């Protein structure tokens, strides 16, 4: 649709050209592979490997996740990237922070001449990293992140790098959202089954209704300040309904 904005926006100065057909086909295959991974950890590792392989100019890659005010590099292609990202967290400035916070694509062609993040740029250039390309990766209810690409050469990233990276980040965002949703549903179903078993135990033991049994679980949860699922799991495992210590 004309005028529609992509979920991950291109950096200022981009021409708007799409990735080459061959690259698009490769990323379509990658999208299916990403969907096949069910754990978030496996997805993040796959995304980083794909970024280094598929994005022109990329030598290193890492993923920054932000939860609340906490920043963390969950996956990196090497120790150098962990150090580079840590510099951004410690100085409070840098491309990955801008990409994650502002939900945009951020590019720097030469950190030696970069004025947007003077402290970070000076430190990163001192380690030999000159080019950076960061993409907003995904947004959830309580967390978001960025896919960060690095290179030791100046002007390592071009339009093809941006276009391919945007496609990769979009595929990754969809895959990660699907994985988190599925994990949440599985956890919810597991909790519901555990609570149902605990209710059955109390109904049989005290000859009460399901509503009354659930009330006993809630009362125990409030009395000992533990989650309802924890109360149910303990009851199923030990036969004991937790109560406050005397």
Secondary structure, DSSP 8 states (H G I E B T S, - for coil): -TT---SS---TT-------HHHHHHHHHHHHHHHH--SHHHHHHHHHHHHHHHSTT--EEEEEEEETTEEEEEEESSHHHHHHHHHHHHHT-SHHHHHHHHTS-EEES-GGG--TTHHHHHHHHHTT--EEEEEEEEE-SSEEEEEEEEESSTT---HHHHHHHHHHHHHHHHHHHHHHHHHHHHHHHHHHHHHHHHHHHHHHHHT--HHHHHHHHHHHHHHHT--HHHHHHHHHHHS-------
